[in-house]
Amino acid sequence: MGTAVANAFLKKDLTVTVWNRSPHKAQSLIARGAHHAIHIDEALGASSLLLISVLDYSAVQDIFHLVTDGHLDGKTVVNLTNGTPEEARKMAAWVNAQGAAYIDGGIMVTPELIGQPNAFVLYSGAEDSFRAVESTLTILGSPAYVGEDPALAPLYDLSLLSAMFGMFGGFLHAAALLRSEAVPAAHGTPMIMSLLKAMIELFPEIAHEIDTREYPTPSSNNAMMATALRNVLDGSREQGVRDDLIEPVWQLFHQGVQNGQAARDISALVPLLFMSHSAS
Ligand SMILES: NC(=O)c1ccc[n+]([C@@H]2O[C@H](COP(=O)([O-])OP(=O)(O)OC[C@H]3O[C@@H](n4cnc5c(N)ncnc54)[C@H](OP(=O)(O)O)[C@@H]3O)[C@@H](O)[C@H]2O)c1
């Protein structure tokens, strides 16, 4: 991802200095005109804007341990590394204590799509610091600034990833069910896509119910869905397909039915997802 980010800036003829733990990985970027910093301090000395994209926050910490005291002073750090809201808050506090501004970022596309029209990147942190570098960041994709708290970009990021991975899990289970009778996944996929597209259209209405905590009693209610999910579990086992991807989803609906939400819409299940009742 770091290579794709650097490439996007090079394509716009910006001056780019790159550093990576394994220096040989910078070769393709150097060939395209990037300056190569042998030590991270050199990279910091080259610009007031520092973008970081590494595996996780522990890797970011490892890199910051290499920085000589005082070299972060006055910089703007944009950390595009995937992590948790709490990690972002702690990182922001540490970076701010070094005299630098901190923006947390969440890239919502694969490296191939960086800089493409439908690419978007989440950002959070001090708004004036973000606005000062926004035009540069726009080169990577549409910036979605979600608020002053640095924890917000990773919060949105993990929320979006939850929705995506939940969908992937469902799709993989669907494909396994089809394969259990030698039906090619490709045969069922157009129907799966059609169903999911129709369901996605319901999200804004369900989100409104979640936010207002007013849960309607539609014909497609939690009791019906818990029964359908039970059939998915039973049918999967009959077909020799593991039920452990779908079982927790059934558990949630079942719990809803047990807790008086049988006649309500799925929005009524969100409070059950909190570990402590007060947070719901
Ligand atoms: N790839 C995607 O589709 C995608 C999409 C959105 C967001 N992201 C996020 O972007 C970030 C980077 O992902 P990626 O796909 O580029 O991962 P990657 O190909 O595995 O690259 C990881 C990078 O982290 C560096 N790194 C790991 N541990 C380190 C350490 N202890 N100290 C210094 N550097 C260290 C690696 O350095 P070496 O080269 O020396 O190993 C490498 O440059 C992740 O947070 C990921 O979640 C990725």
The ligand as an SDF file (V2000), in Angstrom:
LIG
                    3D

 48 52  0  0  0  0  0  0  0  0999 V2000
   -3.5090   -4.0400    0.8910 N   0  0  0  0  0  0  0  0  0  0  0  0
   -4.7590   -3.6230    0.9680 C   0  0  0  0  0  0  0  0  0  0  0  0
   -5.6430   -4.0060    0.1740 O   0  0  0  0  0  0  0  0  0  0  0  0
   -5.1270   -2.6130    2.0110 C   0  0  0  0  0  0  0  0  0  0  0  0
   -6.3380   -1.8960    1.8810 C   0  0  0  0  0  0  0  0  0  0  0  0
   -6.6640   -0.9460    2.8360 C   0  0  0  0  0  0  0  0  0  0  0  0
   -5.8360   -0.7470    3.9190 C   0  0  0  0  0  0  0  0  0  0  0  0
   -4.6800   -1.4710    4.0360 N   0  0  0  0  0  0  0  0  0  0  0  0
   -3.8450   -1.2270    5.2040 C   0  0  0  0  0  0  0  0  0  0  0  0
   -2.5970   -0.6700    4.7820 O   0  0  0  0  0  0  0  0  0  0  0  0
   -1.5790   -1.0730    5.7040 C   0  0  0  0  0  0  0  0  0  0  0  0
   -0.4070   -1.6750    4.9170 C   0  0  0  0  0  0  0  0  0  0  0  0
   -0.9210   -2.8200    4.2220 O   0  0  0  0  0  0  0  0  0  0  0  0
   -0.0710   -3.5330    3.0730 P   0  0  0  0  0  0  0  0  0  0  0  0
   -1.0530   -4.2250    2.1930 O   0  0  0  0  0  0  0  0  0  0  0  0
    0.9050   -2.5830    2.4760 O   0  0  0  0  0  0  0  0  0  0  0  0
    0.7170   -4.6140    3.9300 O   0  0  0  0  0  0  0  0  0  0  0  0
    2.0940   -5.3630    3.5390 P   0  0  0  0  0  0  0  0  0  0  0  0
    2.2150   -5.5000    2.0680 O   0  0  0  0  0  0  0  0  0  0  0  0
    2.1390   -6.5800    4.3970 O   0  0  0  0  0  0  0  0  0  0  0  0
    3.2210   -4.3400    3.9850 O   0  0  0  0  0  0  0  0  0  0  0  0
    3.4610   -4.1390    5.3460 C   0  0  0  0  0  0  0  0  0  0  0  0
    4.4880   -3.0460    5.5080 C   0  0  0  0  0  0  0  0  0  0  0  0
    4.7020   -2.8690    6.9110 O   0  0  0  0  0  0  0  0  0  0  0  0
    6.1040   -2.8970    7.1500 C   0  0  0  0  0  0  0  0  0  0  0  0
    6.3430   -3.3910    8.5030 N   0  0  0  0  0  0  0  0  0  0  0  0
    5.7750   -4.4560    9.1060 C   0  0  0  0  0  0  0  0  0  0  0  0
    6.2380   -4.6000   10.3550 N   0  0  0  0  0  0  0  0  0  0  0  0
    7.1520   -3.6070   10.5320 C   0  0  0  0  0  0  0  0  0  0  0  0
    7.9700   -3.2070   11.6030 C   0  0  0  0  0  0  0  0  0  0  0  0
    7.9470   -3.8690   12.7610 N   0  0  0  0  0  0  0  0  0  0  0  0
    8.7600   -2.1190   11.4410 N   0  0  0  0  0  0  0  0  0  0  0  0
    8.7900   -1.4430   10.2760 C   0  0  0  0  0  0  0  0  0  0  0  0
    8.0260   -1.7640    9.2040 N   0  0  0  0  0  0  0  0  0  0  0  0
    7.2300   -2.8300    9.3380 C   0  0  0  0  0  0  0  0  0  0  0  0
    6.6460   -3.8300    6.0800 C   0  0  0  0  0  0  0  0  0  0  0  0
    8.0240   -3.6270    5.9580 O   0  0  0  0  0  0  0  0  0  0  0  0
    8.9220   -4.7330    5.2010 P   0  0  0  0  0  0  0  0  0  0  0  0
    8.7540   -4.4270    3.7470 O   0  0  0  0  0  0  0  0  0  0  0  0
   10.2870   -4.4560    5.7300 O   0  0  0  0  0  0  0  0  0  0  0  0
    8.3910   -6.0820    5.5840 O   0  0  0  0  0  0  0  0  0  0  0  0
    5.8520   -3.3660    4.8880 C   0  0  0  0  0  0  0  0  0  0  0  0
    6.3850   -2.1690    4.3460 O   0  0  0  0  0  0  0  0  0  0  0  0
   -2.2110   -2.0740    6.6720 C   0  0  0  0  0  0  0  0  0  0  0  0
   -2.5270   -1.4290    7.8800 O   0  0  0  0  0  0  0  0  0  0  0  0
   -3.4710   -2.5090    5.9300 C   0  0  0  0  0  0  0  0  0  0  0  0
   -4.5090   -2.9270    6.8030 O   0  0  0  0  0  0  0  0  0  0  0  0
   -4.2940   -2.3790    3.1100 C   0  0  0  0  0  0  0  0  0  0  0  0
  1  2  1  0
  2  3  2  0
  2  4  1  0
  4  5  1  0
  4 48  2  0
  5  6  2  0
  6  7  1  0
  7  8  2  0
  8  9  1  0
  8 48  1  0
  9 10  1  0
  9 46  1  0
 10 11  1  0
 11 12  1  0
 11 44  1  0
 12 13  1  0
 13 14  1  0
 14 15  2  0
 14 16  1  0
 14 17  1  0
 17 18  1  0
 18 19  2  0
 18 20  1  0
 18 21  1  0
 21 22  1  0
 22 23  1  0
 23 24  1  0
 23 42  1  0
 24 25  1  0
 25 26  1  0
 25 36  1  0
 26 27  1  0
 26 35  1  0
 27 28  2  0
 28 29  1  0
 29 30  1  0
 29 35  2  0
 30 31  1  0
 30 32  2  0
 32 33  1  0
 33 34  2  0
 34 35  1  0
 36 37  1  0
 36 42  1  0
 37 38  1  0
 38 39  2  0
 38 40  1  0
 38 41  1  0
 42 43  1  0
 44 45  1  0
 44 46  1  0
 46 47  1  0
M  CHG  2   8   1  16  -1
M  END
$$$$
